[in-house]
Amino acid sequence: MLTKNHLTKIQENLLIQGATGSGKSHLARWVHENSDRSHLQFFHVNIASLSKGLFESELFGHKKGSFTGAISDKLGFCERVGSGTLFIDEIGELSLEQQKTLLTLLEEKIFYQVGSEIVKKFKGVFFFATNKDLNIEVQKGKFREDLYHRLRSFTYNIEDFSARTDKGVKIYEEFHSSKLKHEKNDLRLSKELVNFLKNYSFPGNYRELRQITDYLCFVGSGDLQITDLPSWVKDTNVKERQTDSYYQAFEKFEKRFLEQKLKKFQGRINFTAQTVEISKVTLISKIRKYGINVAEYKINNFERLSSYGI
């Protein structure tokens, strides 16, 4: 079984699987920073939402005039990363056509800029992340089996935060990080609050833990109590006790969380997706799933919802 220490020694492609908010992006950067490539480039890219042309342009680069809007030469991530680490997030959202392009790159380790016939060699290492079970996606016909076999050699599965036996340690670690960020060294967690958090299910995983500690350090003072928690944590905890279904509880939290963030960021889809660390495609899908009325959060027309089919 792969451990985190194993990961820093891997010289091949790495696939990280875990639920939304489980810390896949943080793990990818941690592995890079603790490997012998730490002095090299690390790029975190999310290209699942792009069309085929833009997908290849972002990945491989393009030559001036190769398509409408290509007003100058552009280096793609494959070239810019050099011998470093290229981390492609949300790989489970790639179309079958995009998956084919990626498979060719992984097998041949060469690429061409859009509009060029000059072959270039990929010198770096790929990290991939997904919140989906790719084996199941293969069975559904949504993910290429040959690409899955190419990726799965080194797979690391991140367990949900609620399942960890060291929750208390992680709570204190995140709280300490938040105190430093907000310059609130006088803050302390009460015993009652720590016990509450240890028993809380954290449907939003590590991301929710970071949000909670950031909130506490932003608004709190002195000895922090359960009453200092954001209201959505206590509301979620009550509703979770009213259902035996983990998935129903998680969906209630997820809808409320996205509504709050979209309202906070005035319905800006791109900015919200980037801030909460999910792809634009995933955010739009969840907006539709939960019937969230994004229009009511917007105060201007700079971002047209119609372009996203919402």
C-alpha angles and dihedrals in degrees: 000000000000117000128194089258090055090054094062090059097049113113094184135072116298129209117202117195127187145125122283110286095016093123104260094146092047091050092050092053091044091054091049094047092050096045130083087262093064092111091055132078123291117194123186108199134175110194102153092106095056127101118247093264095048091041091059092040093054093043101040105017126232143244123245111273095014090124140355108295096022094122094160142012114282131196115223127221092260090063099035094054092060110183092341133097125293110197114197112194128203093021089164088068095060117115118243089253092053089047090055091052091050093048091055090051093050094048100043100028089215134104143177128225112243105269095018135099095198111113118228127193123230107226102176139078127259126226117188132190135192139166090211131087098245092197089061090044088055090053089051091052092243097111128045113251093213091053091047091053089048092053104040100071091095110027125163119193117204113213121223114269092239089061096055119109092210097058092130093055093048092048091055092045093053091043090053091049091050092049090054092047093051094036092235102138092155093067121108134184114235118229090245092053093048091050090048091052093046089057096041114106097222097213087186092055122210091342090061091049090054091048092051095049091045090051093048092050093046099051104020136087136189116347109007118222135192088262089064092065118107111267094243091063093056093041091051091048091054094048092048089060089055094061134049092206117097090196094053091049092048093049091052090052094044094051093048092046094051092045090053093048094046090050092048092051094042095247095302101155100190093047094044093050091050094047097049090042102241129116122265088241091056093047093050090048091053092045088057093042094054096035093237112180101222093175092072090061096052122097098183141023100242091115115046112217090198090069088065094046093246 
